[in-house]
């Protein structure tokens, strides 16, 4: 019997355990809305563990989505490189993929750029599969956001856990919105790139290194850009049933050092 190439690593399972521990801590330390008006140290610790741990878990799932679709589409090197283990060390650069994104998150932003996987596009069977490989990562973020929002809506839970999960769900939806932008270096561009002319793809390849930096600079320096993306992300979050006000309150509680 053939063994499945998907084998979650112990490190990934440990990250899931840390995230669950954070969820439990938020639930037991802030059972009511009034207890969030002056959050305790255990609640703040639980919130940080849940959100930061949940984000790293989602990073692994995002990159796993790229790798798994590529594997099924013909690029079996993703298995050899360990991308199907969900081990964050396989996807990340310590600074660009962990430190910098968590710094963005701490400042109240979205934890990008995230990880990366090396795909052999020549091994993929069609241009359609190439597009699906790029789409799979952001699709995982949207799916996680949808499932978390659904859980908040249908499962009775303590107020502290509800706020934390809502904030994490909002981060997932907003990450989807940013990743799906048709900008070179982002997954949205990867979706359309296989269908562009060779000349257009060549221009996109040249812009791949600096285009994300220009976008990040615009997000921080041009209020209209960040406001527009926030409205799009909030609108999509509301469309799937999320509460943006609760998510923003979760963001405020997460950045406890700014109070």
C-alpha positions in Angstrom: 0.0 0.0 0.0 1.4 3.4 -1.0 2.0 5.8 1.8 0.5 9.3 1.6 3.1 12.0 0.7 1.3 14.3 3.2 3.0 13.8 6.6 2.5 16.7 9.1 5.7 17.4 11.0 6.0 17.3 14.8 6.8 21.0 14.7 3.6 21.8 12.8 1.6 19.7 15.3 3.4 21.6 18.2 2.3 24.9 16.6 -1.3 23.6 16.5 -1.0 22.6 20.1 0.3 26.1 21.1 -2.6 27.7 19.2 -5.2 25.5 20.9 -3.6 26.3 24.3 -4.0 30.0 23.5 -7.6 29.4 22.6 -8.2 27.6 25.9 -6.5 30.4 27.8 -8.6 33.1 26.2 -11.8 31.1 26.9 -11.2 30.5 30.6 -9.7 33.9 31.5 -12.3 36.1 29.8 -15.7 34.3 29.9 -17.8 37.5 29.7 -17.7 40.7 27.7 -17.2 42.8 30.9 -14.0 40.9 31.6 -12.6 42.2 28.3 -12.9 45.8 29.4 -9.8 45.3 31.6 -8.2 42.1 30.2 -6.0 40.1 32.5 -2.4 39.0 31.8 -3.5 35.4 31.2 -6.0 36.5 28.6 -3.5 38.7 26.8 -1.0 35.8 26.8 -3.7 33.5 25.4 -4.7 36.0 22.7 -1.1 36.4 21.6 -0.5 32.7 21.5 -3.8 32.1 19.6 -3.3 34.8 17.0 0.4 34.5 16.4 0.3 30.7 16.5 -2.8 30.6 14.3 -1.1 32.8 11.8 2.0 30.6 11.6 -0.3 27.6 11.2 -2.2 29.4 8.4 1.2 30.2 6.8 2.0 26.5 6.7 -1.4 25.7 5.2 -1.1 28.5 2.7 2.2 27.2 1.4 1.1 23.5 1.7 -1.8 24.5 -0.6 0.6 25.7 -3.3 2.8 22.6 -2.9 0.0 20.0 -2.8 -1.7 21.3 -5.9 1.7 21.4 -7.7 2.4 17.8 -6.6 -1.0 16.6 -8.0 -0.4 18.7 -11.1 2.9 17.0 -11.9 5.7 18.6 -9.8 6.7 15.8 -7.6 9.8 17.7 -6.4 7.5 19.4 -3.9 7.4 16.1 -2.0 11.2 15.7 -2.2 11.7 19.2 -0.8 9.6 18.4 2.2 6.8 20.9 1.4 4.1 18.4 2.1 5.2 18.0 5.7 3.7 21.4 6.8 7.0 22.1 8.5 7.4 26.0 8.6 11.1 25.6 8.3 10.6 24.3 4.7 8.7 27.4 3.7 10.4 30.2 5.5 13.2 32.6 5.7 13.6 33.4 9.4 13.5 37.2 8.9 11.3 37.7 5.8 8.8 35.0 6.7 8.6 35.0 10.5 10.2 38.1 12.1 9.0 40.8 9.6 5.4 39.5 9.3 5.0 39.3 13.1 6.4 42.8 13.3 3.7 44.0 10.9 1.1 42.2 12.9 2.4 43.8 16.2 2.1 47.2 14.6 -1.5 46.5 13.7 -1.0 45.5 10.1 -1.3 42.3 8.1 1.5 39.7 8.6 2.9 39.7 5.1 5.0 38.7 3.1 4.8 35.1 4.5 6.5 32.0 3.3 7.5 30.6 -0.1 7.8 27.4 -2.0 9.8 26.6 -5.1 7.6 25.3 -7.9 8.9 23.7 -11.1 6.4 25.2 -13.5 7.8 23.2 -16.4 6.7 20.0 -14.7 3.1 21.2 -14.4 0.7 19.7 -16.9 -1.1 22.9 -18.1 -1.5 26.6 -17.7 -4.7 26.0 -15.9 -2.9 24.0 -13.2 -0.2 26.7 -12.9 -3.1 29.1 -12.1 -4.6 26.7 -9.6 -1.2 26.3 -7.9 -1.1 30.1 -7.3 -4.7 30.3 -6.3 -4.5 27.4 -3.7 -2.5 29.4 -1.1 -4.9 32.3 -0.8 -7.8 29.9 -1.1 -6.6 28.3 2.2 -6.6 31.7 3.9 -10.1 32.4 2.8 -11.3 28.9 3.8 -9.7 29.3 7.3 -11.4 32.7 7.6 -14.7 31.3 6.6 -14.5 28.3 9.0 -13.5 30.5 11.9 -16.3 32.9 11.2 -18.8 30.0 10.9 -17.5 28.6 14.2 -18.0 32.0 15.9 -21.6 32.2 14.5 -22.9 28.8 15.4 -20.8 27.6 18.4 -21.6 29.2 21.8 -18.3 30.3 23.3 -16.9 32.7 25.9 -16.5 36.3 24.9 -12.7 36.2 25.1 -12.4 33.3 22.6 -15.1 34.9 20.3 -13.1 38.1 20.0 -9.8 36.3 19.4 -11.2 34.0 16.7 -12.9 36.9 15.0 -9.7 38.8 14.8 -7.8 35.8 13.5 -10.6 35.2 10.9 -10.4 38.9 9.8 -6.6 38.5 9.4 -7.1 35.5 7.1 -9.7 37.3 4.9 -7.5 40.4 4.7 -4.5 38.2 3.8 -6.5 36.7 1.0 -7.4 40.1 -0.4 -3.8 41.2 -0.4 -2.4 38.0 -1.8 -4.9 37.9 -4.6 -3.9 41.3 -6.0 -2.6 40.9 -9.6 0.8 42.4 -8.6 4.0 40.7 -9.6 5.3 38.8 -6.6 1.8 38.0 -5.3 -0.3 35.0 -5.8 -2.9 37.0 -7.8 -0.3 37.7 -10.4 0.6 34.0 -10.5 -3.0 33.2 -11.3 -3.0 35.3 -14.5 0.7 35.1 -15.5 0.4 31.7 -17.4 -2.2 33.3 -19.7 -0.3 36.5 -20.5 1.8 37.0 -23.5 5.6 36.2 -23.3 6.4 39.9 -23.4 4.0 40.7 -20.5 5.4 37.8 -18.4 8.9 39.1 -19.0 7.9 42.5 -17.7 6.2 40.9 -14.7 9.3 38.8 -13.9 11.4 42.0 -13.9 9.0 43.7 -11.6 8.7 40.7 -9.2 11.5 41.8 -6.9 10.4 45.5 -6.4 6.7 45.5 -7.0 5.7 44.1 -3.5 8.0 46.7 -1.9 6.2 49.5 -3.8 2.9 48.1 -2.7 3.9 47.9 1.0 5.3 51.5 0.8 2.0 52.7 -0.7 0.0 50.9 2.0 2.0 52.8 4.7 2.5 56.1 3.0 -0.7 56.7 0.9 -3.8 56.7 3.1 -6.2 56.2 0.2 -4.6 52.9 -0.7 -4.7 51.3 2.7 -8.3 52.6 3.2 -9.5 51.1 -0.1 -8.0 47.7 0.7 -9.4 47.8 4.2 -12.9 48.5 2.8 -12.5 45.6 0.4 -11.3 43.3 3.2 -14.0 44.5 5.6 -16.7 44.1 2.9 -15.6 40.5 2.1 -15.4 39.7 5.8 -18.9 41.0 6.3 -20.1 39.1 3.3 -19.1 35.8 4.9 -20.7 36.8 8.2 -17.8 38.4 10.1 -18.1 41.3 12.5 -15.4 43.9 11.6 -16.0 45.9 14.9 -15.3 42.8 17.0 -12.2 42.1 14.9 -10.9 45.6 15.4 -11.4 45.3 19.1 -9.4 42.1 19.0 -6.7 44.0 17.2 -6.6 46.6 20.0 -6.4 43.9 22.7 -3.6 42.1 20.8 -1.5 45.3 20.7 -1.6 45.5 24.5 1.7 47.4 24.6 0.2 50.4 22.8 -2.3 51.1 25.5 
